[in-house]
Amino acid sequence: MEVLTDHPVHTGNEKQNIRQFLKSELKPKGKLITPFNVLASVIIALAAVLISIRFSRGLASVTNLSQEFPWGIWIGFDVITGVAFAGGAYVLTFMVYILRLKKFYPIVRITVLNGFLAYVFYAGALLLDLGRPWNVVNPIIGNSFGVSSVMFLVAWHFMLYMLTEFLEISPAIAEWLKMKKAVYILEKLTLGAVIFGITLSTLHQSGLGALFLMAADKIHPLWYSEFIPVLFFVSSIVAGISMVIFEGSISHKVFADRLSMRAKISHDDILYSLAKICAVVMLVYFSLQLLVFIHQQNWKYLETSWGAWYLTEIFGFVLLPAFLFARSVRYYRRLLVQISAALTLIGIIINRLNISVIAYNWQATKHYIPSWMEIEITLAVIFVEIVVLRWIVNRLPILNRFSGTNY
């Protein structure tokens, strides 16, 4: 497939041509009435009503948040967990542009796009959680928090990384609009953007963990340690790669007609290579967790119900997926790779929610349980992200382009 046409597009009535092009692209492609579209429409419409109630009547009207539990599922899942899932972007760009592993090039754009959309929508979810959304500028300008606070650093890392990912995906936008000069310039900027993005991402992945260093007396000892930033960073690697496997397996079927021939041929090779990386990183993560556990002498907690829950997380969603990943690579079992990735993603959700919600204020008599409205709005954020992703993939050269211009 040719990326750019040889005939001029913007001649004469350039603005009119662009308007006509965009108008034609805005038209729906494919069937409108499908089970997914119907379900997404209902969930999004209901969430729109609930969000309007939240902003008109306050957080208490739709959430179970309180002074004791100020961070609920909108932070624990949408932000703390969601950012880990978006880690595939910095991992894949590092492997492709820094390590020069060309085999992963066909999935770079879809991975970066997933990461960019995740940050955009999770930032939106953050606004839902703020009692006064307009105060979101405070951590950015250092007001009230100070420029040396972790919140200030995370806010700037978050904002700059979104801009960096947009720059990384911008060549696809320029190709879509058939802007030859812009494509050339933007692709020349890609390597610099990648290096800057990797730096930012490693900082804010660990920075999110650093936020919880201030909650030593609130988080259960089995999940709290001074090494949370390191654990967050390492777990973001396996979380990001597992999300690439999970989403890639779905995209391989849903967007089969959009895939380039190279992407189709190399799919299994990419899948097993990612599974091999996951197996190694998960063993590293398990070893780190074991060292932290021994260092903190938390043996006494294993006899409690919290200990049973901790062992379930570590053995059921860390060591088991690591073993399954290794076995899937050895025996070339595609389904086993996908199952391992799903277990890993569930494990990341459990771990991040344990730290931010479940094991937070663990000694309190009354614990936080998200309301159905909080869960519904979270689902709506996910569905909107999927709808936007589908719209972009069906129009832009995300899955069907391999020009090799960066090599």
Residue pairs with C-beta under 8 A, 6 or more apart in sequence:
1 260
1 397
1 400
1 401
3 175
3 183
3 397
3 401
3 403
4 175
4 178
4 180
4 183
5 178
9 17
9 21
9 178
10 17
10 18
10 178
11 17
18 177
21 177
25 395
29 394
29 395
30 394
31 37
39 383
40 383
40 386
40 387
43 376
43 379
43 380
43 383
44 380
44 383
44 384
44 387
46 376
46 380
47 376
47 377
47 379
47 380
47 381
48 380
50 62
50 373
50 376
50 377
51 128
51 377
53 61
53 62
54 61
54 62
54 63
54 128
54 377
55 133
58 131
59 65
59 129
59 131
62 371
62 373
62 374
62 377
63 72
63 74
63 370
63 371
63 373
63 374
64 72
64 368
64 369
64 370
64 371
64 374
65 71
65 72
65 368
66 368
68 361
68 364
68 366
68 368
69 357
69 360
69 361
69 364
69 367
69 368
71 129
71 356
71 357
71 360
72 129
72 357
72 368
72 370
72 374
73 353
73 357
73 370
73 374
73 375
73 378
74 125
74 126
74 128
74 129
74 374
74 377
74 378
75 126
75 129
75 356
76 352
76 353
76 356
76 357
77 349
77 352
77 353
77 378
78 121
78 122
78 125
78 126
78 378
78 381
79 122
79 125
79 126
79 208
80 208
80 352
80 355
80 356
81 348
81 349
81 352
81 353
82 118
82 121
82 122
82 125
83 118
83 119
83 122
83 204
83 205
83 208
83 236
84 205
84 232
84 235
84 236
84 239
84 240
84 348
84 352
85 118
85 239
85 240
85 243
85 345
85 348
86 114
86 115
86 118
86 119
86 122
86 240
86 243
87 115
87 201
87 205
87 236
87 237
87 239
87 240
87 241
87 243
88 111
88 114
88 115
88 239
88 240
88 241
88 243
88 244
89 111
89 112
89 114
89 115
89 116
89 165
89 168
89 197
89 201
89 240
90 115
90 197
90 198
90 201
90 202
90 240
91 237
91 240
91 241
91 244
92 104
92 107
92 108
92 111
92 112
92 240
92 244
93 108
93 111
93 112
93 168
93 194
93 197
93 198
94 194
94 198
95 101
95 104
96 102
96 104
96 105
96 108
97 190
97 191
97 194
97 195
97 406
98 194
98 195
98 198
100 407
102 407
103 266
103 269
103 270
103 273
104 270
104 273
105 402
105 404
105 406
106 260
106 262
106 263
106 266
106 270
106 399
106 402
107 244
107 248
107 263
107 270
109 169
109 172
109 397
109 398
109 399
109 401
110 247
110 248
110 251
110 393
110 398
110 399
111 244
112 165
112 168
112 169
113 169
113 172
113 389
113 392
113 393
113 398
114 243
114 244
114 247
114 389
115 165
115 240
116 162
116 165
116 166
116 168
116 169
117 385
117 388
117 389
118 385
119 158
119 161
119 162
119 165
120 162
121 381
121 384
121 385
122 381
123 158
123 162
124 381
125 378
125 381
126 136
127 133
127 136
128 377
130 136
137 143
138 144
138 145
139 145
139 149
139 151
139 152
139 154
139 155
140 152
140 155
140 156
140 159
142 149
142 152
145 151
145 152
146 152
150 207
150 210
150 211
150 213
150 214
151 211
153 203
153 204
153 207
154 204
154 207
154 208
154 210
154 211
157 200
157 201
157 203
157 204
157 207
158 204
160 196
160 200
161 197
161 200
161 201
161 204
164 193
164 196
164 197
164 200
165 197
167 186
167 189
167 190
167 193
168 190
168 193
168 194
168 197
170 186
171 183
171 186
171 187
171 190
172 396
172 397
172 398
172 401
173 396
174 182
174 183
174 186
175 183
175 396
175 397
175 401
176 395
176 396
176 397
187 405
187 406
190 406
191 406
202 233
205 232
205 233
205 236
206 229
206 230
206 232
206 233
207 229
208 232
209 228
209 229
209 230
209 231
209 232
209 233
210 228
210 229
212 219
212 224
212 228
212 355
212 356
213 226
213 228
213 229
215 224
215 360
216 224
218 360
218 361
218 362
219 355
219 359
219 360
219 362
220 301
220 306
220 354
220 359
220 362
221 296
221 298
221 301
222 293
222 298
222 301
222 306
222 307
222 310
222 359
223 310
223 351
223 354
223 355
223 359
224 355
225 231
225 292
225 295
225 296
227 288
227 292
228 355
230 288
231 285
231 288
231 289
231 292
234 281
234 284
234 285
234 288
235 285
235 348
235 351
237 281
238 278
238 281
238 282
238 285
238 344
238 348
239 344
239 345
239 348
241 274
241 277
241 278
241 281
242 278
242 340
242 341
242 342
242 344
242 345
242 348
243 341
243 345
244 274
245 271
245 274
245 275
245 278
245 337
245 338
245 341
246 338
246 341
246 342
246 345
248 267
248 270
248 271
249 271
249 338
249 341
251 259
251 393
251 399
252 259
252 264
252 267
254 390
255 393
255 394
255 399
256 264
258 393
258 394
258 398
258 399
258 400
259 399
259 400
260 399
260 400
260 401
260 402
262 402
263 399
263 400
263 402
268 332
268 334
271 334
271 337
272 328
272 329
272 332
272 337
274 337
275 325
275 328
275 329
275 337
275 340
275 341
276 325
276 326
276 329
278 321
278 322
278 325
278 340
278 341
278 344
279 322
279 325
279 326
279 329
282 318
282 319
282 321
282 322
282 325
282 344
283 322
285 318
286 314
286 318
286 319
286 322
289 314
289 318
301 307
301 310
302 308
302 310
302 311
306 359
306 362
309 354
313 347
313 350
313 351
313 354
316 343
316 347
317 343
317 344
317 346
317 347
317 350
317 351
318 347
320 343
321 340
321 341
321 343
321 344
321 347
324 336
324 339
324 340
324 343
325 337
325 340
327 333
327 336
328 334
328 336
328 337
328 340
329 337
357 368
360 368
361 367
361 368
392 398
393 399
